[in-house]
Amino acid sequence: MALPRTLIDPRLIYLEPAVREFARGRDVLARFPDAEQIEVPSHWKIDALSDPALAEDWLRVKRDVLVLGVKKGLSMRPNGRSADFIAPSSSNGCAMACAYCYVGRRKGYANPISIFVNVDAIARAIGRHAARLGPKPAPDSIDPVDWVYDLGENGDLSIDASLSDNVRDLVAAFRDIPNAKGSFATKFVNRDLLDYDPQGRTRVRFSLMPETIAKVVDVRTSAMSERIAAINDFVDAGYEVHVNFSPVIVREGWEADWKALFAELDAALSPTARAQLKCEVIFLTHNEGLHDLNLLWHPRAEEWLWRPDLQERKWSQSGMRNLRYKAVWKRQWLDRFLAWLGEALPYCTVRYAF
């Protein structure tokens, strides 16, 4: 699938020198023969991407810049919510620009996509890890049978699949791991993935929110109606398909917005899609640093994301000063949300909600 040129059209590629030693690296470079190539010692240490002035030109950098590197750490991290483990990433960064996304503040001011060219090593590491684990001892909320590995913690694999064959290779790898399943969340509909033949071994989680909110905060993503319309086709193609109601943003009129979304989803799903549907519910967590950054390029989003009257500070495990909805109110709002969901989509199991 050719991405819209306004989404990503690399004119400048930063690359580690070792990238050219990998067939995947040479393939990606061949896809963009007119792009300028600049070698860098590390995909993480690119001074030009750390210029604060880029915060005001965020979208241009996402469109024009691609980074290629070699993934060094291949360890699995325990998760326990969306997946059992976070797998080594085959990419980092995203061409989309969701205003609430935490990834941007981890990588300078621009956060263009980085593609890692040693995907074979990543797939082998997952296979070895799953083999050491053996069969999953008991069903749980993550999966009743398989160990689940999140493949796209710091990016969107549907976008990545248009830049390289990494995602195709990972989907193929999980066909041969008998006790494990791959998983990734996405906000972009890439129908090329329908030809990857996942054989039920890859879970795609489409992120959904009311379109009225998405038009402001889900910048450069597929329309909500397009995501919903894709669910049946992905199920028919052999994927397990779940949905993420995320992030849930509390605002005036939110009940009507969410009930309309639930109704649209219910009307669109085939019996087969309904039978396997599960969901995650995640209320908004914001960040003071991201708030300051957003004020430079998308202040309108902060009218909904930055609500000190509704939020309280919370220190994250990584030491970030985050904001979440005040606990006493959030519990009430979460219960209310789950009640609306249960009434509209009684067949949709809630895997977790917070």
N, C-alpha and C positions, 0 to 999 in steps of 0.2 A: 504494500500500500504506500503510495506516495503521499507524504505529509504535506499539508498546505505550506507553501513557502513562507507564509507569515508566521508559522509555528516554529519551524527550524529549517534553516538553509545555510549550513556551515560555510563561512568564508575564511575562517581562521581555525586551525586545528593545533592545539597544544598537545605534544606527545612526549612520553618518555622514550629515550633512544631504543630501549629493548622492544618496543612495540613492533618494530619492523621485523623482528625475529619470529613473530607469530603469524601464521596464515590468516588468522582473524584480523590482526592489525593491518596486514597488507590489503586485505579485502575491503576494510572500511576506508582506508586511504584511497583505494581505487574508485570507490563510489563517489568521492568528492575530489576529482582531479584538479579542479580549479582553485581549491582552498589553499591559502598560505599555510605552511607548516612551520611551527616553531618548537624546537626541542626544549624540554624543561627537565630538571633533575627529578621531580616528583609531581604526580598529578595533584597532590595536596598543596604543594608550595609553588603557587603561580602568583607572583607579586602583582601582576597586572590585574588580576581578578579581585584583589583586596583593596583596591582604591575606593574610598568612600564615595567618590563622585559617581561611581557606577550605580549606586542606589537610585539615582534619578533617571537612569537609562537601562533599567533592569530588563525590560522586554527585548530590547535590541540585542543585548549580550546573549540572552537565551536563544535568540534566533540565529545569531551569526557565529557563535563559538561552540566548538566541540572539543572535548578533552579525551585523550586515549592513554590508558595506563595499564599496568600489570598489577593485579590484586595480590598483595603480599600476605595478609593474614587470612587463613583458611579455616579458622575455628568456628564452631557452632555455639550460639548463645542461647541459653534457656529462655523461653518466653512465657507460655502458659495462658495466653489469651487467644490471639488470632492463630497461633501456631504453637507447636511444642518447642520449636527451635527457630532462631533467626539464622538463616544460611548466609555464607559469605556472599556479598552483593556482586552481581555481574555488572552493576552500574551504580552511579551516584548522581544525584541532581535530576532536574526535570525541565522540559521545555514549557510546561504549563506553569502558572504562577498563582496558585491558590493563596489568598491573602493570609490564611491561618497556618500555612505549612511551616513546620519547624526546620525542614532541611536547609532552607536558604541561609539561616543564620549560622550554620555549621561550615559554610564554605564561602568565605568572602562576602561580597555584596551582590553577586550576579547569579551564582548557582547554575551554570550551564551543565548539560549532561556530560558525565564522564562514562565512557565505555571501557570495561576491562576485557582485555583480549585473550586472557588465559582461562576461558570458560571451561575448557576440558578439565583443568585442574580443580575448578570449583565443583564440577559435577562428580569427579572422582572422590573428592573429599566428602561430599554428601553421601555417596554410596558407601564409603568405608564407615562413616559414622552410623548410618542406619544398620549396616551389617553387625556392628558391635552391639547395638541395642537389642537386636533380635525382635521377636514379635512384641507388639504392644500388650502389656499384661492385662489391661482392663479398659473398657470404654470410658470416655470422658467427654466433656463438653467440646473439646477440640475436634475429636473424631472418634467414632466407635471402634475403628479397626486399626487405622494407620497412624504412624508418626507423621506429623505435618511440619513441613519446613517452609517458612516464609522466604520468598525469593526476591522481594522488592521493597525492602524496608525503607530505602532512601531514594526511591524513584518510582517511575511508572513503566512497567514492562511493556505495556501496549505501545507506548511511544518508542521505547528502545528497539522493539521488533522491526521498526521501519529503518533503523540505522545499521543493524547487523543481524546475524543469525543466532545470536546468543540465546534468545528466548526459545527459538525453535529447538536448539540443542538441549536446553534444560527440560523442556516438555518431553522430548524424546528420551532423555536420561531417566526420567521417573517412570516411564513405561517398563523399565527393566529393574526397578527397585521394588521388590514384592511387598515390603512392609512400610512403605513411605509414600507420601503424597506432597507435591509442590503446591504452593499457594501464593497468590499475589492480589493486591487490591488495585483497582484502576478507575480512572475518571475519563478514559478515552476509549472509543470504540474502534478497534483495528480489526477489520474482518478478515485480514490475512491469517489471523490466528485460527480461524475455522478450519484451515487445511492442515493443522499440525498433528492431528490424530492423537489426542491425549489419552484415549482409552480409559477415562475415568480417574486418571492418576494426577491430574492437575485441577486445583480449585481456583476459580476466578471470582473475586469479590468486587462487584460493581458498587461504587460509592454513590449514594443517593441523598438528595436533600431537595426541598421545594425549589422550583425554578426561580421564584421571585427572589430568593436569597442567593441562589447559585449565580444569577446574573451579575451580582455585585462581588461575591467573594471567590467563586470558582472561575478564575480568570483563565481563558484560553482552553477550556475543557469542552468535551462533547456535551451537547444539550441533554437534559435529563430524559426527554422523550426518546432520544436516540439510544441512550444507555438501557432504558427499560425495554425498548423494542429489540435489543440485541440478546436479551436473556434467553428466550426460547431457542434461538439459533445456536447459541453457545452450548446449551444443554444438548441439543440434537447432535452437535459436533463431537460430543463425548466429554465435555467439561462438567465438573461439578460447579454449580453456580450459586453463590450466596450473595447477599447484599449487605452493605454497611450503611446504616443510617448515621452519617457522620460528616462533619460535626453537627450536633443538634445545637442550634443557636436560638436562645430564648429572646423573643421580641414580641411586640404588640401584634396580635393576629396570628401567632404561630400555630394555634390549634387548627384553624381553618386551612392553613397552608399544608400542614402535615397530613390532615385527613384527606385532602385532595390528592396528595401524592400517593397515599396508601390506596385510594380508590383507583387511580390510574394504573398502579402496579397490579392490583387484583384483576382488573379488566384485561390486562395484556398477557398474563401468564397462561401457558398451556397446562393441562393436567399433569404432564410429565415434569414441567418446571416446578409446579406447586408441590409435588410430592417430595422433592429433594431440597426445597428452599429452607435456608436458615439465615439468621441475620446477627449482626453485631450492632449495638447502640452505644455511641460515644458522644457525650456532651462536650461542648467546646472547652478546651484549655488554651489560654492565650499566654503571651509572654511580653514582658516590658520592653525587652530589646527589639523584638519583632514589631511591637507597636511603634517604637521610634522609627524603625526602618520603613514601615508602611506609610507613615506620615509624609515621607519623602516622595513616594510614587503612587500611592493609592489611599489617600486619606478618607475617602468615602466609606471604604470597608470598615474603617475603625469606628464608625458610628455604631456598628452592630457588634464588632468584636471587642471593643474596649468599653466596658460597662462597669466602672468602679462602684456604681450604686448597686450592682447585682453580684459583684465578684469579690473574692478575697485572695490574698497572696498565699502561695504554697511553694515551698522549696522542692524542686524535683530531685531525684536520685543523682542526677548529674550536676547538681549545684545551681541549676537555673532558677531564677525567681519567676515563677509562673503565676497566672491568675486563673482561678476556676470559679464557678458559681458558688455562692455561699452555701455551705453544707446543709443548713437547715432548710433552705429553699430547694436546693437541687434534689434532695430526696423526694420532696413533694412533686416536683416537675417530672422527675424520672418515673415515678409511679403513675402519674397522669399520662405520660407518653406511652408507657407500656400498656395501659388500659386502652388507649386509642388503637394501638397496634393490634392488640389481641382481639378487639372487636372487628377490625377491618380485615385482618389477615390471620385468622385463627389457626391456619395450617403452618404458619411460619414460626419455627422454633427460635427462640432467642438464645443464642449461644452465650453471650455475656452482655452486660449493660453497666455502664458507669458514667 
